[in-house]
Structure formats: structure tokens, C-alpha cells
């Protein structure tokens, strides 16, 4: 028996023991897949996230590697590499648990600009925004706009980040 | 029809983020300023309009630059206080709303734009001679324009240097009118009249005039002043053109005298 790996554009032999199964259990199959992925990651970067299917052609065991469409990401870091903990096997993923936790714990807050705008809009739509009311609310509008000028920094940061050119990834993305 | 309906319905959308909320609040503040000034400067018109148009919203609908009240106010300002640029009325779409007072440069503004050579050619001869006096035009510009003995004005020695505005003004005011208005014409050329209407240009427009009572009062005052300056400077230019040989000679004499006095003042030790 010989073993061979086939991808979309290449085909090469691999040692038989890489595809050997200790038994017919699912766990053994998973171990074989993991073994293959690790062994071939240097040759077929996309294998980390690819579908592996096995067939037999004559005496040969054929491993067909079908890359999965997905986001660009990084390879699994080698032991000792100092990649941030939120880098996973495939794709740049951020561990959002602390963010969710912080959001859950944050006290309810409505930006004053939003609250006042809703209030005035509601009054306008209901015909309650009279001339006198509009004059009376002017100091409050002024105050809210002045206060929110500082709060706008986060939005400003978001806008700046969105407008920045892409930077080089700290690790080699899969497929490169 | 559908477009109008969509526009009308969009007025019912609530601001969904802080930016939209702030945009709406800026509009509410601006509309409040317009209405406050309408009531302050034209109280009778304001009361009448408010009574007649009770159903009209006080904030502009999406797509519109102004409400009915704001447009009425702008028309009254244009008629009674100071000119509002035509574009304000011609294209009142949402993005053209003026949150500040729109000020159209008046006076000699076209001369100070890029490619102003044509604008100078189109000016009255008296103004062109003032440009020559100030060194912005050379004598060659006037080649062939004058016969002897008038062309002799280009042989007059013109002093170069800084003129002290207070000295110049005092020397001018000692003369009879309209020569006494020379300093106003020069101030217009220097864009130093102290009025936004004559000093602003399209390249250096006034963009920070707010719609508040203090600013509007100042603008009204400045507009009256600018009209007077413009009128007096025009009188001077006409007088200059009446007898170029003698009148321009008088101008040069006055100018030189002022420069020399300014120079002497500068060199005097400060007490």
C-alpha cells in the first residue's frame, strides 16, 4: 500500500503511516486528520482549514484535500512564539468574552445628544415643538453639544481606524 | 410625487447614532437662532407669519436648507439689513444651508482673485492709477493711453515705503473733498477698511460670522459703513479722472508727504 495526497494543483506521495488508523473509531480518525494536517501544513498551508476525504484506488490510499473558503488568517503559532492569545488556527479572531463581560457590567447609559435629539424630534413630530419651546431648549442644546464634543473622540478614533491603510499581518496568513 | 413623499417620511426617522443626533441638534440650534433673530429684528412680520403658518414645522424637512420662516427672515435681512448672496435663494437644498451668516465679498474683491489681470483691465482708470501709485502696476500698463502733457505723470517721483495709516488719514482729511477720500480708496485696495464687506475676498471669505444679535448688529453697522466708504472712494476716483494730470499730481504730492512723515516718525526716538 502507498499513500498519496491530491490537491487542486498538486499530487505527491506521503508515508503510509501518516494515514494509518489504529482502529475504526472516530477518535482514531480525528487523530489521523490532525497528524496529517500538522505534517502537511508546511506544504499545503490551506490544509489547516481544509476538508480531508479518503479513498482507495487500487493499492493506493488517496487523501483529497479540499480547501474551505474562509477568512484570511494566521498559521498556528509554533511553541514559544509570542503571538497574542486571540490568534487562532484560522483567521484573526478576537476573544470577545472580556468585552462582553465589560458591556454586561456597564451601567445603562444613553448619550445625552441622542436623548435630547429623540425628545426634540418626538416633540416636532407631535406638533409640540413650538417657537417658545425651541428658544427655551437652546441652552440645553448648547450644553449637550459642548459636552458631546469630548465624547466624540471614540467615534473619531473609529473613523480614523477605518480610514487607515492596511498593515502587514504579524503572522503569515493561510494561503500565502 | 414619490420623491416628495419619501422626503417627507424621512423627517420621521429618529437619529440612530450620536453623529446623527448631533447633526439634528446643530440644526435645532441653528433654526432657533434664525427664529430668534426673525422675532427680534422683524417682530411684526414674525408674529404675522407665525399666525398664518401654524402648521409649518420650525425645523427644515430633510432635503431642504430652510423652513418657510427662515427663508422669510433671509429675504427681510436682504431687503432691510444687508445683502444676502443670491445663491442662498437660488439653490436652497439641504447641504447649502448657511449655519453662519453668508457674506458675499463686495467692493474690489474680483481684483484679488487668481488671474486678476482681466479684472484690473476692466476697472476704472482712476483705480488703475491707484494701483500704479501703490506699485502693483507698472507705467508700461498705461502705454498709449495718454497724450502729452498728461503722460508726464509717470515722471513724477513716487516715494516708496510704509505709510502710517493715522498720518495718511490726517493728511488726507486736511484736503478738500474728494481728495480727502484718498485714504479710503487706498484702504479698499489694501482690504483694510475694517468692514467685512469690502475686506473679504472669495479666496479669503468670512466664514465665522454667527447668526446672533451681536454679530448681526455689527454686520448691519459695517454694511452701512462699507456703503459710505464705497461711495466716497468712487467720488475720489471720479474726481481723479476729471483732470488726471493735475489731480494725480496732487495725489502723488499728498502720498509722498505722508510717506516722508511716517518715515520721520519711525526714526524718532520713543519717549
Interface residues (C-beta under 8 A of the other chain):
Chain A: X111 X113 X114 X116 X117 X118 X120 X121 X124 X125 X129 X130 X131 X134 X135 X137 X138 X141 X142 X144 X145 X148 X151 X152 X155
Chain B: X11 X12 X14 X15 X17 X18 X19 X20 X21 X22 X24 X25 X26 X28 X29 X31 X32 X33 X35 X36 X39 X50 X57 X58 X59
